[in-house]
Amino acid sequence: MAKNKHVVPKGKKWAVKTAGKDEPDSEHPTQAAAEAKAKARLAAEGGGEVRIHGKDGRIRDSDTVAPGNESSTKDNRH
């Protein structure tokens, strides 16, 4: 089963949420800090996908944390 973490806006902060759970794992003052935490947690859990949402709540980017299942297309952003 693929593991996903989502970096989502939460008021004036950013939260890291695990897919399928209602409560955030953690809250951070910046999106960058939340993204770093999400990637660190996934690395410790064996990899997966980080879905990064914009302020509007829509997914704006995604990044695979090894040894997740990177798609066959080249990821030019990360």
C-alpha positions in Angstrom: 0.0 0.0 0.0 1.4 3.4 -1.0 2.0 5.9 1.8 1.2 9.5 1.2 1.7 12.6 3.2 0.0 15.9 2.3 1.3 19.4 3.1 -1.9 21.5 3.4 -2.7 25.0 4.6 -4.2 25.3 8.1 -5.1 28.9 9.0 -1.8 30.9 8.9 0.2 27.7 9.3 1.0 24.6 7.2 0.1 21.1 8.3 1.4 17.6 7.5 -1.4 15.1 7.2 -1.3 11.4 6.5 -3.7 10.3 3.8 -6.9 8.9 5.3 -6.6 10.6 8.6 -8.5 13.7 9.8 -6.0 15.1 12.3 -2.7 16.6 11.1 0.5 14.9 12.2 2.2 18.2 12.8 1.9 22.0 12.1 4.6 24.3 10.9 5.0 28.1 10.3 6.0 27.7 6.7 5.2 25.4 3.8 8.9 24.6 3.3 9.2 23.5 7.0 6.1 21.3 6.6 7.4 19.8 3.3 10.8 18.9 4.9 9.0 17.3 7.9 6.7 15.3 5.6 9.7 14.0 3.6 11.7 13.1 6.7 8.7 11.1 8.1 8.2 9.3 4.9 11.9 8.4 4.6 11.7 7.0 8.1 8.6 5.0 7.2 10.0 3.5 4.1 9.2 6.0 1.4 6.1 7.2 -0.4 4.6 10.4 -2.0 4.5 13.9 -0.6 1.6 15.9 -2.1 2.1 19.6 -1.8 -1.0 21.7 -1.8 -1.3 25.4 -2.6 -3.1 28.0 -0.4 -6.2 27.2 -2.4 -6.0 23.6 -1.2 -5.4 22.1 -4.6 -2.4 19.8 -5.2 0.3 21.9 -6.9 3.2 19.5 -6.8 4.2 15.9 -5.7 7.5 14.4 -4.8 8.5 10.7 -4.3 10.6 9.9 -1.2 12.7 6.8 -1.8 12.2 4.0 -2.0 8.7 5.0 -3.2 7.3 4.2 -6.6 8.6 6.9 -8.8 6.7 7.1 -12.1 8.5 6.3 -15.4 8.4 9.9 -16.4 11.3 12.1 -15.4 10.7 14.3 -12.5 12.4 17.6 -13.4 11.4 19.5 -10.3 13.1 17.4 -7.6 
